[in-house]
Amino acid sequence: MRDVVEQLQRLGMSGYEAKAYVTLVGAGRPLNGYEVAKRSGVPRSTVYETLGKLVSRGAAYELHEEEGVVGYQPLPPAALLERMRREFDDSMESLQSSLPTIAAPPEVPPTHNLRDAESLLTRAGDVVAAARSSLLVAAWPEETARLSPLVRRAAKRGVEVSETCSGAERGPVGDATGDMTGSGRDVAGGTAGEDAGSRLLVVVGDRREALIGGLANGAGWGVYTQDRAVVLLAERYIAGVRR
């Protein structure tokens, strides 16, 4: 239940709205405000406001029962998810045309640090997903498995993909592989210290943006940049690994 509530929050519901909706769905029958508050943990002082918000967004409906009692019935989950999908797609389509028109060109190439494994892999996924003409990836099997669905999608939309995986593993688009064991250690921070033995991850999208990072023992660190010199170095590094 906690995971469902968190996912609904990511799609725009407040915590109380998500808890109330999940409670209604799990009840199998209409509930009044008192019952929703008791079962969900939503405070009684705010439960009717919360249910009103669900009604206004179309996620629940009011049922006027006898003696003035108001019950609440949820929109079925499949219908709610389809509605959320349509609304999301509509918003994305609108933003794709409007948001770029208000963006000022950067005075310097965007660059930022990545200080943990999850942010590193998420940002790598961003670069893969944004590629429209070419994509270069050098990764170890662990990271290849995480990125492979996005790499496959890139290949299907016509992106020229070149993927190099350490050891004998093959990439998700069947490209040639190379040995990154020594190179990964050298680039990630030398052969001694806490970075020794780290797995290097390098992703270059459309020859305009690059992500370079290392992962070891559950930790991660790296940098994302559109600096042309760094992007070129990342391209040359992947070319060297492939040889």
C-alpha positions in Angstrom: 0.0 0.0 0.0 2.8 2.4 0.8 4.4 1.9 -2.6 1.0 2.6 -4.3 0.5 5.8 -2.3 4.0 7.0 -3.2 3.4 6.3 -6.9 0.1 8.2 -6.9 1.9 11.1 -5.2 4.5 11.1 -8.0 1.5 11.4 -10.4 0.1 14.5 -8.7 -2.0 13.4 -5.8 -1.2 14.7 -2.3 -0.4 12.2 0.4 -3.9 12.4 2.0 -5.6 12.1 -1.4 -3.6 9.0 -2.3 -4.3 7.4 1.1 -8.0 8.2 0.8 -8.2 6.9 -2.8 -6.4 3.6 -1.9 -8.7 3.2 1.0 -11.8 3.6 -1.2 -10.4 1.2 -3.7 -9.7 -1.4 -1.1 -13.0 -1.2 0.6 -15.1 -2.7 -2.2 -18.1 -0.5 -1.3 -18.8 3.2 -0.8 -17.5 4.7 2.4 -18.5 7.9 4.3 -15.9 10.4 5.5 -15.7 9.0 9.0 -14.9 5.5 7.6 -12.3 6.8 5.2 -10.6 8.7 8.1 -10.7 5.7 10.3 -9.2 3.3 7.7 -6.8 5.6 6.0 -5.2 7.6 8.7 -6.3 10.9 7.1 -7.2 13.3 9.9 -11.0 13.7 10.4 -10.5 17.4 10.3 -9.3 17.3 6.7 -10.9 14.1 5.4 -13.9 15.8 3.7 -11.6 18.4 2.1 -9.5 15.6 0.9 -12.4 13.6 -0.5 -13.7 16.8 -2.1 -10.4 17.1 -4.0 -10.7 13.5 -5.2 -14.2 14.3 -6.4 -13.0 17.5 -8.2 -10.3 15.6 -10.1 -12.7 12.8 -11.0 -11.0 10.2 -8.9 -14.1 9.6 -6.8 -17.8 10.2 -6.8 -20.3 11.3 -4.2 -23.3 9.1 -3.5 -26.1 10.7 -1.6 -27.6 8.1 0.7 -30.5 8.1 3.0 -30.7 10.5 6.0 -28.3 12.9 4.3 -25.3 10.7 4.5 -22.8 11.1 1.7 -20.8 8.1 0.6 -17.8 8.1 -1.7 -17.0 5.6 -4.5 -13.7 5.5 -6.3 -13.2 5.7 -10.0 -11.9 2.2 -10.9 -8.1 2.0 -11.0 -7.9 1.1 -14.7 -10.0 4.2 -15.6 -8.0 6.4 -13.3 -4.7 5.3 -14.7 -5.9 5.8 -18.3 -7.1 9.3 -17.5 -3.8 10.1 -15.8 -2.0 8.9 -18.9 -4.0 11.0 -21.2 -3.6 14.1 -19.0 0.2 13.5 -18.8 0.5 13.0 -22.6 -1.5 16.2 -23.2 0.8 18.2 -20.7 3.9 16.8 -22.3 2.8 17.7 -25.8 2.0 21.2 -24.7 5.3 21.7 -22.9 7.3 20.3 -25.7 6.2 23.3 -27.8 5.9 26.0 -25.1 8.8 25.4 -22.7 11.7 25.7 -25.2 10.4 29.2 -26.2 11.0 30.6 -22.7 14.4 29.0 -22.1 17.4 31.3 -22.3 20.5 29.9 -24.0 23.2 29.0 -21.3 26.1 31.4 -21.0 28.4 28.5 -20.4 28.0 24.8 -21.3 25.9 23.1 -18.5 27.9 21.0 -16.1 27.0 19.4 -12.8 28.3 16.8 -10.4 26.5 13.5 -9.5 27.2 12.3 -6.0 25.5 8.9 -5.7 24.8 5.8 -7.8 21.1 6.4 -8.3 21.5 10.0 -9.5 24.3 8.9 -11.8 22.3 6.1 -13.4 19.2 8.2 -13.7 21.1 11.0 -15.4 22.7 8.4 -17.7 19.2 7.3 -18.6 18.3 10.9 -19.4 21.2 11.1 -21.9 20.2 7.8 -23.5 16.5 8.8 -23.7 17.3 12.3 -25.2 19.5 10.9 -28.0 18.1 11.5 -31.5 21.0 10.8 -33.9 23.8 9.0 -32.2 24.5 7.3 -28.9 27.8 5.9 -27.4 27.7 3.8 -24.3 30.6 2.2 -22.4 29.4 0.3 -19.3 29.8 -2.8 -17.2 27.2 -5.6 -17.2 25.5 -4.2 -14.0 24.9 -0.8 -15.6 24.2 -2.3 -19.1 21.2 -4.2 -17.6 19.8 -1.0 -16.1 20.2 1.1 -19.3 19.3 -1.6 -21.9 15.6 -0.9 -22.1 16.3 2.7 -22.9 19.1 1.8 -25.3 16.7 -0.5 -27.2 14.2 2.2 -27.5 16.8 4.5 -28.9 17.8 2.0 -31.5 14.1 1.5 -32.5 13.6 5.2 -33.1 16.6 5.2 -35.5 19.4 6.4 -33.3 22.8 5.0 -34.3 23.9 3.1 -31.2 27.4 2.0 -30.4 27.7 0.1 -27.1 30.7 -1.4 -25.4 30.3 -3.7 -22.4 33.2 -4.9 -20.2 34.2 -8.6 -20.3 32.4 -11.0 -22.6 28.9 -9.6 -22.1 27.0 -8.3 -25.1 25.1 -5.1 -25.2 21.3 -4.9 -25.7 21.6 -4.1 -29.4 24.2 -6.8 -30.1 27.1 -4.4 -30.6 30.8 -5.3 -30.1 32.2 -5.5 -26.7 35.5 -4.6 -25.1 37.5 -5.0 -21.9 37.1 -2.0 -19.5 38.7 -3.6 -16.5 42.0 -1.6 -16.5 40.7 1.5 -18.2 37.8 1.8 -15.7 40.2 1.8 -12.8 42.6 4.3 -14.3 40.0 6.9 -15.4 37.8 6.6 -12.2 40.6 7.5 -9.9 43.8 5.5 -10.2 44.9 2.1 -8.9 45.0 3.0 -5.3 42.6 4.6 -2.8 38.8 4.3 -2.5 38.2 4.5 -6.2 40.4 1.6 -7.2 38.4 -1.2 -8.8 35.4 1.1 -9.7 33.3 0.4 -12.7 33.4 3.2 -15.2 30.3 4.4 -17.0 30.5 6.7 -20.0 27.5 7.9 -22.1 27.7 10.3 -25.0 24.5 11.5 -26.7 24.3 13.2 -30.1 28.0 14.2 -29.8 26.8 17.2 -27.6 26.4 15.9 -24.1 28.4 13.4 -22.0 28.1 11.6 -18.6 31.3 10.2 -17.0 31.2 8.4 -13.7 32.3 5.5 -11.6 30.5 3.0 -9.4 31.8 0.8 -6.6 30.3 -0.9 -3.5 26.9 0.7 -4.0 28.4 4.2 -4.2 28.6 6.4 -7.3 30.1 9.6 -8.5 30.5 11.5 -11.7 29.8 14.5 -13.9 27.4 15.5 -16.6 28.5 18.1 -19.1 27.9 19.7 -22.5 31.4 21.0 -22.6 32.6 20.2 -26.2 36.2 19.3 -25.1 34.9 16.8 -22.4 32.4 15.3 -24.8 35.2 14.8 -27.4 37.4 13.1 -24.8 34.5 10.8 -23.8 34.0 9.9 -27.5 37.7 9.2 -27.9 37.8 7.1 -24.7 34.9 4.9 -25.9 36.7 4.5 -29.3 39.8 3.4 -27.5 38.0 0.8 -25.4 36.4 -0.6 -28.5 39.9 -1.1 -30.1 
